[in-house]
Amino acid sequence: MNIKPYLLFGFFAALIALMPVTQVMAADLLPPQQAIESASSKLQQKMQDKSFIKDFAKVAHFVNEAILPHTDFDRISSLVLGKHWRTATPDERNHFKKEFQTLLVRTYSRAFVEFKDWSIRYLPIEMEGDAAKVIVKTEVLQPGLQPVAVNYRMFLTNGDWKAYDIMIEGVSLVTNYRTTFSNEIQTKGSLTAVIDSLAKRNTEALAAKNS
């Protein structure tokens, strides 16, 4: 599966948006912003451990545990597959969600290990007290470069704010992966074939990282 370069950058930017914020204090953030920030101290603390970042398996496991409470992979998976989700069997849905989550975590983890010198600015958001959906607007900052807009679509479920899409400079992660997987399904002939291919790539990538 060929992931476009700007998608990989998008994942990188999304990871960076979990890093500590120097422009604001956590207490000044609204609940959906706090949901993103809550993983930041865990990730930043681990980044200081040089021996830890050399073990990609441990990094991937930690990143998964850090972002899982704040990400709705069920909703993301259904939105990414679109019409194919509605016709998929329960086993296909579960298998796809597992492998797609592994793909995202792998990409997050690679960025987590390789990039450290970015910061994030939270932009003001307006939301009603009973709002159940919101877009959290942020900017990824790097010295000498223009800020990159990274926004999160989030919704409130069982008292917790969870992300279900990320937009980088207006480009949606969900929309782009929906196109990618739709084309893959058409080319390979079935969702099962796409899932099997994704699982193989995940296995090979993780094995290569740990060799």
C-alpha positions in Angstrom: 0.0 0.0 0.0 1.5 3.3 -1.1 0.9 6.1 1.5 1.3 9.5 0.0 4.2 11.6 1.5 1.8 14.3 2.8 -0.1 11.6 4.7 3.1 10.5 6.4 3.8 14.1 7.2 0.3 14.4 8.6 0.8 11.5 11.0 4.0 13.1 12.1 2.3 16.4 12.7 -0.4 14.6 14.5 2.1 13.0 16.8 3.7 16.4 17.5 0.4 17.8 18.5 0.6 15.4 21.5 3.8 16.9 22.7 4.0 19.4 25.6 2.7 22.9 25.0 4.8 25.8 26.1 2.4 28.5 25.1 -0.4 27.5 27.5 -0.9 25.7 30.7 -3.0 22.6 30.8 -5.4 24.3 33.3 -6.1 27.0 30.6 -7.2 24.4 28.1 -10.8 23.4 27.4 -11.7 19.7 28.0 -11.2 18.5 24.4 -7.9 20.3 24.3 -6.9 18.7 27.6 -7.7 15.3 26.1 -4.9 15.8 23.5 -2.5 17.4 26.0 -2.9 14.6 28.6 -0.8 12.2 26.6 1.9 14.8 26.0 3.7 14.6 29.4 3.9 10.8 29.1 5.4 10.9 25.6 7.8 13.8 26.4 9.1 12.0 29.5 9.8 8.8 27.6 11.6 10.8 24.9 14.3 11.6 27.4 15.1 7.9 27.8 17.7 7.2 25.1 17.7 3.4 25.8 13.9 3.3 25.5 13.7 4.9 22.1 16.1 2.3 20.7 13.6 -0.4 21.3 10.9 0.2 18.6 8.6 -2.5 20.0 8.5 -0.8 23.4 8.0 2.6 21.7 5.1 1.3 19.6 3.5 -0.3 22.7 3.9 2.9 24.7 2.5 5.1 22.0 -0.5 2.9 21.5 -1.2 3.0 25.3 -0.8 6.8 25.3 -3.1 7.7 22.4 -5.7 4.9 22.8 -7.8 6.6 25.5 -8.1 9.7 23.3 -8.7 8.2 19.9 -11.9 6.4 18.7 -10.4 3.7 16.4 -13.8 2.2 15.9 -15.2 5.4 14.4 -12.1 6.1 12.4 -12.1 2.6 10.9 -15.7 2.9 9.9 -15.2 6.3 8.4 -12.1 5.2 6.5 -13.8 2.2 5.0 -17.0 4.1 4.3 -19.5 1.9 2.3 -17.2 -1.1 2.6 -17.6 -1.0 6.4 -21.3 -1.4 6.0 -20.9 -4.6 3.9 -18.0 -6.0 5.9 -18.5 -9.0 8.2 -17.8 -8.6 12.0 -14.6 -10.5 11.6 -13.5 -8.2 8.7 -14.3 -5.1 10.7 -12.3 -6.3 13.7 -9.4 -7.5 11.7 -9.3 -4.2 9.7 -9.5 -2.1 12.8 -6.6 -4.0 14.4 -4.3 -3.7 11.4 -5.2 -0.1 10.7 -4.6 0.8 14.3 -1.2 -0.9 14.1 -0.4 1.1 10.9 -1.2 4.4 12.6 0.8 3.5 15.8 3.8 2.4 13.7 3.8 5.7 11.9 3.3 7.7 15.2 6.1 5.7 16.8 8.5 6.4 13.9 7.9 10.1 14.3 8.1 9.8 18.0 11.6 8.4 17.8 12.9 10.6 14.9 11.5 14.1 15.6 11.9 16.0 18.8 12.3 19.7 18.2 8.8 20.8 17.5 6.2 22.6 19.7 2.5 23.1 19.5 0.2 26.1 19.8 -3.5 25.7 20.7 -5.7 28.2 19.0 -8.9 29.5 20.7 -12.0 27.5 20.1 -15.6 28.4 20.8 -18.0 25.7 22.2 -21.2 25.6 24.0 -21.3 24.0 27.4 -23.3 21.0 26.2 -21.4 20.6 22.9 -20.7 17.0 21.9 -18.5 17.7 18.9 -15.8 20.2 18.3 -12.7 20.9 16.2 -9.6 21.5 18.2 -7.4 23.9 16.2 -3.6 23.8 16.7 -0.4 24.9 14.9 2.8 22.9 14.8 5.7 25.2 15.2 9.4 24.8 14.1 12.0 27.5 14.3 12.4 29.2 11.0 9.4 27.6 9.3 5.8 28.6 8.8 3.3 27.1 11.3 1.4 24.1 10.1 -2.3 23.9 10.8 -3.2 20.6 12.5 -6.8 20.3 13.6 -8.7 17.5 15.3 -12.3 16.5 14.9 -13.4 15.3 18.4 -16.6 14.1 20.0 -17.8 13.5 23.5 -18.6 9.9 24.4 -19.3 8.6 27.9 -17.7 11.7 29.4 -14.5 11.5 27.4 -13.3 13.5 24.4 -11.9 11.4 21.6 -10.4 12.2 18.2 -11.9 10.7 15.1 -10.2 12.7 12.3 -7.1 14.8 11.9 -6.8 17.6 9.3 -3.4 18.9 8.2 -3.6 22.2 6.3 -7.2 21.3 5.6 -6.5 17.8 4.3 -8.4 15.1 6.2 -6.7 11.9 7.3 -10.0 10.0 7.1 -10.8 11.2 3.6 -7.4 10.4 2.2 -7.2 6.9 3.7 -10.8 6.3 2.5 -9.6 7.0 -1.1 -6.5 4.9 -0.6 -8.3 1.8 0.7 -11.2 2.2 -1.8 -8.7 2.0 -4.6 -6.9 -0.9 -3.0 -10.2 -2.8 -2.6 -11.0 -2.2 -6.3 -7.5 -3.3 -7.3 -7.2 -6.4 -5.2 -10.9 -7.4 -5.5 -11.9 -7.7 -1.9 -11.6 -6.2 1.5 -10.2 -9.4 2.9 -7.3 -9.2 0.4 -6.5 -5.6 1.4 -6.6 -6.6 5.1 -4.2 -9.5 4.5 -1.9 -7.2 2.6 -2.0 -4.6 5.4 -1.3 -7.3 8.0 1.7 -8.6 6.1 3.1 -5.1 5.7 2.7 -4.5 9.5 4.4 -7.7 10.4 7.3 -7.1 8.0 7.7 -3.5 9.2 7.7 -4.3 12.8 10.1 -7.2 12.3 12.5 -4.9 10.4 12.4 -2.3 13.1 13.2 -4.8 15.8 16.0 -6.6 13.8 
